[in-house]
Amino acid sequence: MDAGRAVEAFEQQVVEAINASGLHPVVVRLVLLNLVHVVEDKERELARQAEQEETGG
């Protein structure tokens, strides 16, 4: 499976899970925003680690 198809499948699974949850749209929005922040934090952490490894620190 190529990356594009994997992303599409993942998106569809997320949408199906959200729809099946029965949560209010505002709650879903807050959860998704929180997930984005968690992913961004992890990206920054990994970037810092890679930079430290490159500089030997």
C-alpha positions in Angstrom: 0.0 0.0 0.0 1.4 3.4 -1.0 1.5 6.3 1.4 -1.5 8.0 -0.3 -3.7 5.0 0.1 -2.6 4.5 3.7 -3.5 8.1 4.5 -6.9 7.8 2.9 -7.6 4.5 4.8 -6.5 6.1 8.1 -8.7 9.2 7.4 -11.7 7.0 6.7 -11.1 4.9 9.9 -10.9 8.1 11.9 -14.1 9.5 10.4 -15.9 6.2 11.0 -14.7 6.1 14.6 -15.8 9.7 15.2 -19.2 9.0 13.7 -19.6 5.9 15.7 -18.6 7.7 19.0 -21.8 9.8 19.1 -19.8 12.6 20.6 -21.0 16.2 20.1 -19.1 17.9 17.3 -17.6 20.5 19.7 -16.1 17.6 21.7 -14.8 16.0 18.6 -13.2 19.3 17.5 -11.5 19.7 20.9 -10.1 16.1 20.8 -8.8 16.5 17.3 -7.2 19.8 18.1 -5.5 18.2 21.2 -4.2 15.4 19.0 -2.7 17.9 16.6 -0.9 19.6 19.4 0.4 16.2 20.7 1.7 15.3 17.3 3.3 18.8 16.9 5.0 18.5 20.3 6.3 15.0 19.3 7.6 16.4 16.0 9.5 19.2 17.8 10.9 16.7 20.3 12.2 14.4 17.6 13.7 17.4 15.7 15.5 18.5 18.9 16.8 14.9 19.4 18.0 14.7 15.8 19.7 18.1 16.1 21.5 17.0 19.3 22.7 13.8 17.7 24.1 15.8 14.7 25.9 18.2 17.0 27.1 15.4 19.3 25.3 17.0 22.2 
